[in-house]
């Protein structure tokens, strides 16, 4: 077993070093996920999965204005802020 001997190290310095080591260890243990910060629109599939509703429900919500969709070409997208607001409702 290895031992560490600390001599004349101020408590604040020791705490900073320990915090840095623990932070690195914790960050290494977190699952690697894709950052979603830059995404402004969700696809119909993503929205359906997030809200746990069918495509038919999404269509009805678009039709009655509950959750308006945006079309880009033939694809349907939903605004991130609207989806999150609906998720929290």
N, C-alpha and C positions, 0 to 999 in steps of 0.2 A: 504494500500500500504506500502510495506517495503522500508526502506531507508538504504543506505550504506554511511558511513562517512569515508573518507580516511584522515589519518593524518600522515604526515612525511614519505611518501613512495616515493622513488626516481622514476622519470619518467621511467627510463629504466626497473626497476623492475616491475612497473605497466604494461608496454607494454609487457614484457615477459609473465606475468601471463595472460593477455588478449589474447595474441597470442596462448598460450597453450589451453585456454578454447575454443576459436573460432576454432582452429584446430580440437579439439576433437568433437565439435558440427558438423563441416562440414564432418568429416570422418564418423560420425554416420549416416549422411543423405545420403551418397553415396550408390548406390545400391551395394549389395554384388555380386561380380562376381568371377568366377573361374580364378585363375591366370594361364596364358597360357605360362609363361616364360620357363618352362621346356620341353615343347612340341617341338619336332624337326621335326615330320612328321605329315602331314594332311591326312585324309582319302579322298577317292574320293568324298564322300558326302560333307565333310567340304570344300574341294577345290572348288567344283562346286558352293556351296552357297557363298563362299567368292568372287569368280571371276564372279559370276552370269552368268555361262555358263552351257551348257548341258554336260552330260557324253560323248556324241559323240564328242563334241569340245575338251574335255580333251583327248580323245583317239587320235584325229587328231593331237593335239599339241604334244603328246607323240611320235606319229609316225614320225612327221617332226622335232622333236628335240626342239620345242619351249618351252615345259614344260615337261621334262622327268619324267617318273614315276618310282617307285621302287616297286618291288614285294617282299613280304614276305609271303611265302606260296602261298595261293590263293588270298591274299588281295593285293590291289593296294594302294600305298602311294605316296605322293608328298612332297618333301623337303620344309620346312618352308621358307627358304631364297629364293628359286625359286618362290614360290607362292607369297610372298611379293613383290619380284622384278617385277613379272608379274602384280600384282595389281597396282603397282605404275607406270607401263609403259603407 
